[in-house]
Structures are given as structure tokens and as C-alpha cells.
Amino acid sequence: MKRVLGVVTILLVLSGCSYVPTYGVHGKLLSTEQQIVDCQYETALDTLQRFTVVGSSKEKARAFEFMGVVYQEKMDLEAFNHTVDRYLFNSVGRGEDRAVVIQNWNETRRYIREKRVYVLGQAECATNFVTSG
């Protein structure tokens, strides 16, 4: 009996680990990752903006991160820096190191680009570059 209970416990722990990063995150927010992969930036940004205001702490952190990725993809440095500042000012990012936040967001961007290559066969989306003028 103890052996069966031990095996069941191990199986629950192992299967439960895959759900932990997304547990408590709204499905609409989770779908924005695929929208970013599919180059649907404006649709993703609409959802992400909402979650930076009304989401849980976990949702806000994820929304800010994905917003940072979108602005990097769009090469909009001003909006990217503003998003980093908003994140660091928000309770979910307060006290974090700016360089570490940017590094983590860059890793997320790399992951999304790899996923895009797999899905679309290209790493970059065609964008209208932001120019100051």
C-alpha cells in the first residue's frame, strides 16, 4: 500500500510540474504568446495592456514581459524602455534589477523567435519600423 501511494505521489508531482508556470494565468493571456509567434502584435498588445492593469501579480509580470518582447520585435525602443520602467515601478517588478529584467525578456524573445521558426519557417515578422523624424 505504501509503495502504491509513493508511486501515485511521484506521478502527481511529475505531472503537476508542467502546470505550475501557467497555473492561475488566464487563458486569454496565455494565447498572446501564440499571437506574438504569429506576428499578430496589435491583437496581442490589446490583451497585454489590459492584463498589466487588471491582472493578478503573475499575470501582470507575464503581460509586461510579452509587451517588452513585442516592442523589441517592432524595434520600438522608446516603448520598450517605457514598458521596462512601468514594470519596475509596478509592485510586481519593484526592487528588480533593470539589466536582469531585460536579460530575462531577451531570453523570452529568443524562445518566441525559435518557436516562430518552427511554426512559420522565419524568425522575423515583417514590421513597419518606428522612425523618429
PyMOL CGO cylinders between C-alpha atoms (Angstrom):
from pymol import cmd
from pymol.cgo import CYLINDER

trace = [
    CYLINDER, 0.00, 0.00, 0.00, 2.82, 2.40, 0.87, 0.3, 1, 1, 1, 1, 1, 1,
    CYLINDER, 2.82, 2.40, 0.87, 4.52, 1.56, -2.40, 0.3, 1, 1, 1, 1, 1, 1,
    CYLINDER, 4.52, 1.56, -2.40, 1.39, 2.35, -4.45, 0.3, 1, 1, 1, 1, 1, 1,
    CYLINDER, 1.39, 2.35, -4.45, 0.87, 5.58, -2.53, 0.3, 1, 1, 1, 1, 1, 1,
    CYLINDER, 0.87, 5.58, -2.53, 4.51, 6.52, -3.17, 0.3, 1, 1, 1, 1, 1, 1,
    CYLINDER, 4.51, 6.52, -3.17, 4.22, 5.86, -6.92, 0.3, 1, 1, 1, 1, 1, 1,
    CYLINDER, 4.22, 5.86, -6.92, 0.97, 7.85, -7.14, 0.3, 1, 1, 1, 1, 1, 1,
    CYLINDER, 0.97, 7.85, -7.14, 2.56, 10.74, -5.26, 0.3, 1, 1, 1, 1, 1, 1,
    CYLINDER, 2.56, 10.74, -5.26, 5.58, 10.77, -7.57, 0.3, 1, 1, 1, 1, 1, 1,
    CYLINDER, 5.58, 10.77, -7.57, 3.35, 10.69, -10.65, 0.3, 1, 1, 1, 1, 1, 1,
    CYLINDER, 3.35, 10.69, -10.65, 1.26, 13.57, -9.35, 0.3, 1, 1, 1, 1, 1, 1,
    CYLINDER, 1.26, 13.57, -9.35, 4.35, 15.63, -8.61, 0.3, 1, 1, 1, 1, 1, 1,
    CYLINDER, 4.35, 15.63, -8.61, 5.88, 14.94, -12.01, 0.3, 1, 1, 1, 1, 1, 1,
    CYLINDER, 5.88, 14.94, -12.01, 2.70, 15.64, -13.97, 0.3, 1, 1, 1, 1, 1, 1,
    CYLINDER, 2.70, 15.64, -13.97, 1.87, 18.68, -11.86, 0.3, 1, 1, 1, 1, 1, 1,
    CYLINDER, 1.87, 18.68, -11.86, 5.21, 20.36, -12.54, 0.3, 1, 1, 1, 1, 1, 1,
    CYLINDER, 5.21, 20.36, -12.54, 4.27, 21.13, -16.12, 0.3, 1, 1, 1, 1, 1, 1,
    CYLINDER, 4.27, 21.13, -16.12, 1.22, 23.11, -14.98, 0.3, 1, 1, 1, 1, 1, 1,
    CYLINDER, 1.22, 23.11, -14.98, 2.91, 25.24, -12.32, 0.3, 1, 1, 1, 1, 1, 1,
    CYLINDER, 2.91, 25.24, -12.32, 4.24, 28.06, -14.57, 0.3, 1, 1, 1, 1, 1, 1,
    CYLINDER, 4.24, 28.06, -14.57, 0.82, 28.72, -16.06, 0.3, 1, 1, 1, 1, 1, 1,
    CYLINDER, 0.82, 28.72, -16.06, -1.35, 27.91, -13.06, 0.3, 1, 1, 1, 1, 1, 1,
    CYLINDER, -1.35, 27.91, -13.06, -3.50, 30.92, -12.23, 0.3, 1, 1, 1, 1, 1, 1,
    CYLINDER, -3.50, 30.92, -12.23, -2.90, 32.62, -15.58, 0.3, 1, 1, 1, 1, 1, 1,
    CYLINDER, -2.90, 32.62, -15.58, -5.96, 33.46, -17.68, 0.3, 1, 1, 1, 1, 1, 1,
    CYLINDER, -5.96, 33.46, -17.68, -6.22, 31.54, -20.96, 0.3, 1, 1, 1, 1, 1, 1,
    CYLINDER, -6.22, 31.54, -20.96, -6.56, 34.75, -22.96, 0.3, 1, 1, 1, 1, 1, 1,
    CYLINDER, -6.56, 34.75, -22.96, -3.18, 35.89, -21.65, 0.3, 1, 1, 1, 1, 1, 1,
    CYLINDER, -3.18, 35.89, -21.65, -1.65, 32.51, -22.46, 0.3, 1, 1, 1, 1, 1, 1,
    CYLINDER, -1.65, 32.51, -22.46, -2.90, 32.80, -26.04, 0.3, 1, 1, 1, 1, 1, 1,
    CYLINDER, -2.90, 32.80, -26.04, -0.99, 36.05, -26.56, 0.3, 1, 1, 1, 1, 1, 1,
    CYLINDER, -0.99, 36.05, -26.56, 2.24, 34.06, -26.84, 0.3, 1, 1, 1, 1, 1, 1,
    CYLINDER, 2.24, 34.06, -26.84, 0.89, 32.35, -29.94, 0.3, 1, 1, 1, 1, 1, 1,
    CYLINDER, 0.89, 32.35, -29.94, -0.33, 35.68, -31.30, 0.3, 1, 1, 1, 1, 1, 1,
    CYLINDER, -0.33, 35.68, -31.30, 3.20, 37.05, -30.95, 0.3, 1, 1, 1, 1, 1, 1,
    CYLINDER, 3.20, 37.05, -30.95, 4.61, 33.97, -32.68, 0.3, 1, 1, 1, 1, 1, 1,
    CYLINDER, 4.61, 33.97, -32.68, 2.08, 34.53, -35.48, 0.3, 1, 1, 1, 1, 1, 1,
    CYLINDER, 2.08, 34.53, -35.48, 3.12, 38.23, -35.75, 0.3, 1, 1, 1, 1, 1, 1,
    CYLINDER, 3.12, 38.23, -35.75, -0.27, 39.49, -34.56, 0.3, 1, 1, 1, 1, 1, 1,
    CYLINDER, -0.27, 39.49, -34.56, 1.31, 42.23, -32.46, 0.3, 1, 1, 1, 1, 1, 1,
    CYLINDER, 1.31, 42.23, -32.46, -1.58, 44.68, -32.20, 0.3, 1, 1, 1, 1, 1, 1,
    CYLINDER, -1.58, 44.68, -32.20, -4.05, 41.98, -31.12, 0.3, 1, 1, 1, 1, 1, 1,
    CYLINDER, -4.05, 41.98, -31.12, -1.58, 40.76, -28.51, 0.3, 1, 1, 1, 1, 1, 1,
    CYLINDER, -1.58, 40.76, -28.51, -0.88, 44.29, -27.26, 0.3, 1, 1, 1, 1, 1, 1,
    CYLINDER, -0.88, 44.29, -27.26, -4.59, 44.95, -26.67, 0.3, 1, 1, 1, 1, 1, 1,
    CYLINDER, -4.59, 44.95, -26.67, -4.81, 41.95, -24.37, 0.3, 1, 1, 1, 1, 1, 1,
    CYLINDER, -4.81, 41.95, -24.37, -1.46, 42.58, -22.71, 0.3, 1, 1, 1, 1, 1, 1,
    CYLINDER, -1.46, 42.58, -22.71, -2.32, 46.20, -21.88, 0.3, 1, 1, 1, 1, 1, 1,
    CYLINDER, -2.32, 46.20, -21.88, -5.46, 45.05, -20.08, 0.3, 1, 1, 1, 1, 1, 1,
    CYLINDER, -5.46, 45.05, -20.08, -3.61, 42.46, -18.02, 0.3, 1, 1, 1, 1, 1, 1,
    CYLINDER, -3.61, 42.46, -18.02, -0.97, 44.98, -16.88, 0.3, 1, 1, 1, 1, 1, 1,
    CYLINDER, -0.97, 44.98, -16.88, -3.81, 46.86, -15.19, 0.3, 1, 1, 1, 1, 1, 1,
    CYLINDER, -3.81, 46.86, -15.19, -6.33, 44.26, -14.01, 0.3, 1, 1, 1, 1, 1, 1,
    CYLINDER, -6.33, 44.26, -14.01, -4.34, 41.02, -13.88, 0.3, 1, 1, 1, 1, 1, 1,
    CYLINDER, -4.34, 41.02, -13.88, -3.04, 39.16, -10.86, 0.3, 1, 1, 1, 1, 1, 1,
    CYLINDER, -3.04, 39.16, -10.86, 0.62, 39.67, -9.96, 0.3, 1, 1, 1, 1, 1, 1,
    CYLINDER, 0.62, 39.67, -9.96, 1.60, 36.64, -12.01, 0.3, 1, 1, 1, 1, 1, 1,
    CYLINDER, 1.60, 36.64, -12.01, -0.47, 37.83, -14.98, 0.3, 1, 1, 1, 1, 1, 1,
    CYLINDER, -0.47, 37.83, -14.98, 0.91, 41.36, -14.78, 0.3, 1, 1, 1, 1, 1, 1,
    CYLINDER, 0.91, 41.36, -14.78, 4.50, 40.10, -14.80, 0.3, 1, 1, 1, 1, 1, 1,
    CYLINDER, 4.50, 40.10, -14.80, 3.82, 37.91, -17.83, 0.3, 1, 1, 1, 1, 1, 1,
    CYLINDER, 3.82, 37.91, -17.83, 1.94, 40.70, -19.64, 0.3, 1, 1, 1, 1, 1, 1,
    CYLINDER, 1.94, 40.70, -19.64, 4.79, 43.16, -19.13, 0.3, 1, 1, 1, 1, 1, 1,
    CYLINDER, 4.79, 43.16, -19.13, 7.30, 40.57, -20.33, 0.3, 1, 1, 1, 1, 1, 1,
    CYLINDER, 7.30, 40.57, -20.33, 5.35, 39.84, -23.51, 0.3, 1, 1, 1, 1, 1, 1,
    CYLINDER, 5.35, 39.84, -23.51, 4.82, 43.57, -24.12, 0.3, 1, 1, 1, 1, 1, 1,
    CYLINDER, 4.82, 43.57, -24.12, 8.57, 44.02, -23.89, 0.3, 1, 1, 1, 1, 1, 1,
    CYLINDER, 8.57, 44.02, -23.89, 9.05, 41.24, -26.43, 0.3, 1, 1, 1, 1, 1, 1,
    CYLINDER, 9.05, 41.24, -26.43, 6.55, 42.83, -28.83, 0.3, 1, 1, 1, 1, 1, 1,
    CYLINDER, 6.55, 42.83, -28.83, 8.23, 46.22, -28.61, 0.3, 1, 1, 1, 1, 1, 1,
    CYLINDER, 8.23, 46.22, -28.61, 11.63, 44.61, -29.19, 0.3, 1, 1, 1, 1, 1, 1,
    CYLINDER, 11.63, 44.61, -29.19, 10.22, 42.79, -32.21, 0.3, 1, 1, 1, 1, 1, 1,
    CYLINDER, 10.22, 42.79, -32.21, 8.78, 46.05, -33.52, 0.3, 1, 1, 1, 1, 1, 1,
    CYLINDER, 8.78, 46.05, -33.52, 12.11, 47.77, -32.80, 0.3, 1, 1, 1, 1, 1, 1,
    CYLINDER, 12.11, 47.77, -32.80, 10.31, 50.44, -30.81, 0.3, 1, 1, 1, 1, 1, 1,
    CYLINDER, 10.31, 50.44, -30.81, 12.99, 51.29, -28.26, 0.3, 1, 1, 1, 1, 1, 1,
    CYLINDER, 12.99, 51.29, -28.26, 11.04, 54.14, -26.68, 0.3, 1, 1, 1, 1, 1, 1,
    CYLINDER, 11.04, 54.14, -26.68, 8.01, 51.93, -25.99, 0.3, 1, 1, 1, 1, 1, 1,
    CYLINDER, 8.01, 51.93, -25.99, 10.30, 49.12, -24.79, 0.3, 1, 1, 1, 1, 1, 1,
    CYLINDER, 10.30, 49.12, -24.79, 12.06, 51.38, -22.27, 0.3, 1, 1, 1, 1, 1, 1,
    CYLINDER, 12.06, 51.38, -22.27, 8.71, 52.76, -21.13, 0.3, 1, 1, 1, 1, 1, 1,
    CYLINDER, 8.71, 52.76, -21.13, 7.44, 49.20, -20.58, 0.3, 1, 1, 1, 1, 1, 1,
    CYLINDER, 7.44, 49.20, -20.58, 10.54, 48.28, -18.57, 0.3, 1, 1, 1, 1, 1, 1,
    CYLINDER, 10.54, 48.28, -18.57, 10.08, 51.42, -16.45, 0.3, 1, 1, 1, 1, 1, 1,
    CYLINDER, 10.08, 51.42, -16.45, 6.38, 50.65, -15.92, 0.3, 1, 1, 1, 1, 1, 1,
    CYLINDER, 6.38, 50.65, -15.92, 7.27, 47.09, -14.86, 0.3, 1, 1, 1, 1, 1, 1,
    CYLINDER, 7.27, 47.09, -14.86, 9.94, 48.26, -12.41, 0.3, 1, 1, 1, 1, 1, 1,
    CYLINDER, 9.94, 48.26, -12.41, 7.57, 50.88, -10.98, 0.3, 1, 1, 1, 1, 1, 1,
    CYLINDER, 7.57, 50.88, -10.98, 4.75, 48.33, -10.61, 0.3, 1, 1, 1, 1, 1, 1,
    CYLINDER, 4.75, 48.33, -10.61, 4.55, 46.25, -7.45, 0.3, 1, 1, 1, 1, 1, 1,
    CYLINDER, 4.55, 46.25, -7.45, 5.40, 43.05, -9.38, 0.3, 1, 1, 1, 1, 1, 1,
    CYLINDER, 5.40, 43.05, -9.38, 8.74, 44.43, -10.60, 0.3, 1, 1, 1, 1, 1, 1,
    CYLINDER, 8.74, 44.43, -10.60, 9.68, 46.72, -7.77, 0.3, 1, 1, 1, 1, 1, 1,
    CYLINDER, 9.68, 46.72, -7.77, 13.17, 46.02, -6.46, 0.3, 1, 1, 1, 1, 1, 1,
    CYLINDER, 13.17, 46.02, -6.46, 14.30, 44.02, -9.50, 0.3, 1, 1, 1, 1, 1, 1,
    CYLINDER, 14.30, 44.02, -9.50, 17.46, 44.90, -11.38, 0.3, 1, 1, 1, 1, 1, 1,
    CYLINDER, 17.46, 44.90, -11.38, 16.78, 46.54, -14.76, 0.3, 1, 1, 1, 1, 1, 1,
    CYLINDER, 16.78, 46.54, -14.76, 19.57, 44.62, -16.51, 0.3, 1, 1, 1, 1, 1, 1,
    CYLINDER, 19.57, 44.62, -16.51, 18.28, 41.28, -15.22, 0.3, 1, 1, 1, 1, 1, 1,
    CYLINDER, 18.28, 41.28, -15.22, 14.73, 42.10, -16.32, 0.3, 1, 1, 1, 1, 1, 1,
    CYLINDER, 14.73, 42.10, -16.32, 15.92, 43.00, -19.82, 0.3, 1, 1, 1, 1, 1, 1,
    CYLINDER, 15.92, 43.00, -19.82, 18.05, 39.85, -19.98, 0.3, 1, 1, 1, 1, 1, 1,
    CYLINDER, 18.05, 39.85, -19.98, 15.06, 37.69, -18.99, 0.3, 1, 1, 1, 1, 1, 1,
    CYLINDER, 15.06, 37.69, -18.99, 12.84, 39.38, -21.56, 0.3, 1, 1, 1, 1, 1, 1,
    CYLINDER, 12.84, 39.38, -21.56, 15.53, 38.82, -24.21, 0.3, 1, 1, 1, 1, 1, 1,
    CYLINDER, 15.53, 38.82, -24.21, 15.51, 35.11, -23.36, 0.3, 1, 1, 1, 1, 1, 1,
    CYLINDER, 15.51, 35.11, -23.36, 11.74, 35.06, -23.82, 0.3, 1, 1, 1, 1, 1, 1,
    CYLINDER, 11.74, 35.06, -23.82, 12.16, 36.81, -27.16, 0.3, 1, 1, 1, 1, 1, 1,
    CYLINDER, 12.16, 36.81, -27.16, 14.70, 34.17, -28.26, 0.3, 1, 1, 1, 1, 1, 1,
    CYLINDER, 14.70, 34.17, -28.26, 12.30, 31.42, -27.27, 0.3, 1, 1, 1, 1, 1, 1,
    CYLINDER, 12.30, 31.42, -27.27, 9.47, 33.03, -29.25, 0.3, 1, 1, 1, 1, 1, 1,
    CYLINDER, 9.47, 33.03, -29.25, 11.70, 33.51, -32.30, 0.3, 1, 1, 1, 1, 1, 1,
    CYLINDER, 11.70, 33.51, -32.30, 12.72, 29.83, -32.16, 0.3, 1, 1, 1, 1, 1, 1,
    CYLINDER, 12.72, 29.83, -32.16, 9.08, 28.87, -31.93, 0.3, 1, 1, 1, 1, 1, 1,
    CYLINDER, 9.08, 28.87, -31.93, 8.28, 31.15, -34.90, 0.3, 1, 1, 1, 1, 1, 1,
    CYLINDER, 8.28, 31.15, -34.90, 11.00, 29.49, -37.00, 0.3, 1, 1, 1, 1, 1, 1,
    CYLINDER, 11.00, 29.49, -37.00, 9.46, 26.13, -36.22, 0.3, 1, 1, 1, 1, 1, 1,
    CYLINDER, 9.46, 26.13, -36.22, 5.88, 27.26, -36.94, 0.3, 1, 1, 1, 1, 1, 1,
    CYLINDER, 5.88, 27.26, -36.94, 6.32, 29.81, -39.75, 0.3, 1, 1, 1, 1, 1, 1,
    CYLINDER, 6.32, 29.81, -39.75, 9.78, 29.00, -41.08, 0.3, 1, 1, 1, 1, 1, 1,
    CYLINDER, 9.78, 29.00, -41.08, 11.05, 32.50, -40.34, 0.3, 1, 1, 1, 1, 1, 1,
    CYLINDER, 11.05, 32.50, -40.34, 12.50, 34.21, -37.29, 0.3, 1, 1, 1, 1, 1, 1,
    CYLINDER, 12.50, 34.21, -37.29, 11.29, 37.74, -38.02, 0.3, 1, 1, 1, 1, 1, 1,
    CYLINDER, 11.29, 37.74, -38.02, 7.97, 39.31, -38.86, 0.3, 1, 1, 1, 1, 1, 1,
    CYLINDER, 7.97, 39.31, -38.86, 7.57, 41.99, -41.47, 0.3, 1, 1, 1, 1, 1, 1,
    CYLINDER, 7.57, 41.99, -41.47, 7.13, 45.20, -39.48, 0.3, 1, 1, 1, 1, 1, 1,
    CYLINDER, 7.13, 45.20, -39.48, 6.86, 48.89, -40.06, 0.3, 1, 1, 1, 1, 1, 1,
    CYLINDER, 6.86, 48.89, -40.06, 9.93, 50.20, -38.33, 0.3, 1, 1, 1, 1, 1, 1,
    CYLINDER, 9.93, 50.20, -38.33, 9.45, 53.13, -35.99, 0.3, 1, 1, 1, 1, 1, 1,
    CYLINDER, 9.45, 53.13, -35.99, 11.50, 56.08, -37.13, 0.3, 1, 1, 1, 1, 1, 1,
    CYLINDER, 11.50, 56.08, -37.13, 11.91, 59.40, -35.45, 0.3, 1, 1, 1, 1, 1, 1,
    CYLINDER, 11.91, 59.40, -35.45, 11.56, 62.24, -37.74, 0.3, 1, 1, 1, 1, 1, 1,
]
cmd.load_cgo(trace, "trace")
